[in-house]
């Protein structure tokens, strides 16, 4: 599925199964919570922390999908077309960062 379809499917699910969107502020708080859950798994899998028993069954892909889900909710609520926004973001990065990373001695 592409981003536009994802936005449509999330919107349909929210309006049928989820009843309605949470407020934008609530969803922002939920997004922060979900990013924290993702960070927790990343710190344990790729960082120096060891897994707690309660974290061992956590799925990295599922945590990433949770973040994406709430981000899509916020985009839908605020009228953001994520496909268009991503295209514009690529344009910005291609202009601003055309040589920035290639010239970065730290990346060589």
N, C-alpha and C positions, 0 to 999 in steps of 0.2 A: 504494500500500500504506500502511496505517496503522502506527503505532509498534509495536503488539502483533504485527502480522504480520511486521514487520521483525525483532523479537526472535525470533520463532519460526523464520523463515527462516535467520537467522544461526546459531541453535542447531542447526538441522538440518544446515546446511553444515559447521559445526565438527565435529559428531559423525559425519559421513559422509566428507567430503572432507578435512577438517582433522585427523581422527583424534580429537583432544581439545583442550580449551582449554589455552592456556599458563597458567601460574600467574597469579594476580591481580597480583602484583608485577611480573611480566614484562609483562603487558598494560598496567599503569600506565606502565611505562617506554616501551612501544611507543606508547601514547597521547601521551605527551610528545614523542616523536620525530615522530609524525604532525602534531601541532600545530605543531611547529617547521618542518616542510616546508610547511605551509599558510602560516605566517607569512612564510616566505622568499618565496613567490609573491606574497603580499599586499604585502610591502615593495617588491617590484620592479614590480608592476603599478600599485599605488596610492600607493606611497611614493616616496622620493627615490632609491632604489637602481636601478642599471641591471641589465638581465638579463645573466647570464653565459650563455655558449653552452650550457652543460649545463642551464640552466633554461628555455630558450626553448620547449621542447616540453612543459613541465609544464602540466597541465590543472587549473585552479582547482577545478572541480566534483569532479574525481576526488580531489583532495587533501581536500576537505571530506567526501567519502564515506568516505575512509580514516579520518578522525577519527571519524565517526559509527559506522562498523563496529566500531572498537575500543571505543568508549564502550558500544555495545550488548553487546559481549562482556563487559565489566566488569559491566554491569547484570545480564546473565544469570547470571554467576558468583556474584554477591552477592545474588541474589534480588530485585532492584529491578524493579518494574513501572514502566517509563518513562512510560507513559500516565498512570498514577496520580500519579507524581512530578511530571509536568508540570502536571497539574490543580492539585495542591497548591501548586506554585510560583506559578501564576497567582493563586490565592487569596491567597497571602502578599503578592505584589507589588501586587495590587489594594487590599489593606488598608494596607500600609506606604507605598506610593507613590501613593496616591489623588490627592494634589495636589502631591507633591514636585517633579515635573518641570514642571508648569504654573507653579509658583511660582519656578522657577529662572530668575533673570535672565539667566544665561549662555545659556539656550536660546531666548531671545526675539529 
